[in-house]
Amino acid sequence: METEINGKHVVFRDKFPARFGWGLLSAVARIDEKRIELGVDENNAGEAFYKAVLEVLTFEEITQFVRGAVESWEFDGDLKTDKACDNLNTVSELLPIAIKALTIFYLENLSGEADGPPIPASEA
């Protein structure tokens, strides 16, 4: 999938590489725990998901999600390094890329649905 974010071309992978995804499974579990705590349902799934992400994930974890999901981009950061996201604008660049990266990870590994991050069966 290709998109433009803040005037820069970004290409996302079709799948999340194991090297990046394996270490993020515990981060996903923390997000889901926070979503349960926040009382996620069909009416607030997106809002609660992103609130959980902001409260739970570190910058390093967000960077790992981005590096795993993005195949290439026109930004200055080198996707081969842990500092890939350091110079991105937090609101207009990092957040949109991170949201797409998280959605790719959730859809590929946990849901199969195309509408957004899943609501775990225990919450449905």
C-alpha positions as CSV (number, residue, x, y, z in Angstrom):
1,M,0.0,0.0,0.0
2,E,1.3,3.5,-0.9
3,T,0.2,6.8,0.6
4,E,1.3,10.3,1.0
5,I,1.9,11.7,4.5
6,N,2.8,15.4,4.9
7,G,3.8,15.6,1.3
8,K,6.1,12.5,1.4
9,H,5.6,9.2,-0.3
10,V,5.3,6.2,2.0
11,V,5.1,2.5,1.0
12,F,3.9,0.0,3.5
13,R,4.7,-3.7,3.4
14,D,1.9,-6.2,2.8
15,K,3.1,-8.2,5.8
16,F,4.9,-7.6,9.0
17,P,8.4,-9.2,9.2
18,A,9.0,-11.6,12.0
19,R,12.1,-9.7,13.1
20,F,10.0,-6.7,14.0
21,G,6.8,-8.4,15.0
22,W,8.0,-10.9,17.5
23,G,9.3,-8.4,20.0
24,L,6.0,-6.4,19.7
25,L,3.7,-9.1,20.7
26,S,4.0,-8.2,24.4
27,A,3.3,-4.5,23.5
28,V,0.1,-5.7,21.7
29,A,-0.9,-7.6,24.9
30,R,-0.4,-4.4,26.9
31,I,-2.5,-2.4,24.5
32,D,-5.3,-5.0,24.7
33,E,-5.2,-5.0,28.5
34,K,-5.5,-1.2,28.5
35,R,-8.4,-1.4,26.0
36,I,-10.2,-3.8,28.4
37,E,-9.6,-1.3,31.2
38,L,-11.0,1.5,29.1
39,G,-14.2,-0.5,28.3
40,V,-13.9,-0.8,24.6
41,D,-17.0,-1.6,22.6
42,E,-18.2,-1.1,19.0
43,N,-19.0,2.5,19.6
44,N,-15.6,3.6,20.8
45,A,-13.2,0.9,19.5
46,G,-11.0,3.3,17.4
47,E,-10.9,6.1,20.0
48,A,-10.1,3.7,22.9
49,F,-7.5,1.8,20.8
50,Y,-5.5,5.0,20.1
51,K,-5.9,6.2,23.7
52,A,-4.5,2.8,24.8
53,V,-1.6,3.1,22.3
54,L,-0.6,6.6,23.6
55,E,-0.8,5.4,27.2
56,V,1.0,2.1,26.8
57,L,3.7,2.2,24.1
58,T,7.1,3.8,24.3
59,F,8.6,5.8,21.5
60,E,11.0,2.9,20.8
61,E,8.1,0.5,20.4
62,I,6.3,2.9,18.1
63,T,9.5,3.2,16.1
64,Q,9.7,-0.6,15.9
65,F,6.1,-0.8,14.6
66,V,6.9,1.8,11.9
67,R,10.2,0.1,10.9
68,G,8.3,-3.2,10.5
69,A,5.4,-1.8,8.5
70,V,7.2,0.7,6.2
71,E,9.1,-0.6,3.3
72,S,10.3,2.7,2.0
73,W,9.6,6.4,2.5
74,E,10.8,9.8,1.4
75,F,11.6,11.0,4.9
76,D,15.2,11.6,6.1
77,G,15.2,8.8,8.7
78,D,17.0,5.6,7.8
79,L,14.5,2.7,8.3
80,K,17.4,0.4,9.0
81,T,18.2,2.2,12.3
82,D,16.5,2.6,15.6
83,K,16.7,6.4,15.1
84,A,14.5,6.2,11.9
85,C,11.7,8.2,13.5
86,D,13.7,10.7,15.5
87,N,13.3,13.7,13.2
88,L,9.7,13.1,12.1
89,N,7.0,15.7,13.1
90,T,5.1,14.0,16.0
91,V,1.6,15.0,14.8
92,S,1.7,15.3,11.1
93,E,4.2,12.5,10.3
94,L,4.8,10.0,13.1
95,L,1.2,9.6,14.3
96,P,-0.3,8.9,10.8
97,I,2.5,6.5,10.0
98,A,2.4,4.8,13.4
99,I,-1.4,4.4,13.2
100,K,-1.1,2.7,9.8
101,A,1.7,0.5,11.1
102,L,-0.3,-0.6,14.1
103,T,-3.3,-1.3,12.0
104,I,-1.3,-3.5,9.6
105,F,0.1,-5.4,12.5
106,Y,-3.3,-5.9,14.1
107,L,-5.0,-6.9,10.9
108,E,-2.4,-9.3,9.7
109,N,-1.8,-11.1,13.0
110,L,-4.9,-10.8,15.1
111,S,-8.0,-10.1,13.0
112,G,-8.2,-10.6,9.3
113,E,-10.9,-7.9,9.3
114,A,-10.3,-4.8,7.1
115,D,-12.2,-2.2,9.2
116,G,-9.7,-1.4,11.9
117,P,-8.1,-2.8,15.0
118,P,-10.1,-5.8,16.4
119,I,-12.0,-6.0,19.6
120,P,-10.8,-9.2,21.4
121,A,-13.5,-11.8,21.8
122,S,-13.6,-11.3,25.5
123,E,-14.8,-7.7,24.9
124,A,-17.3,-8.3,22.1
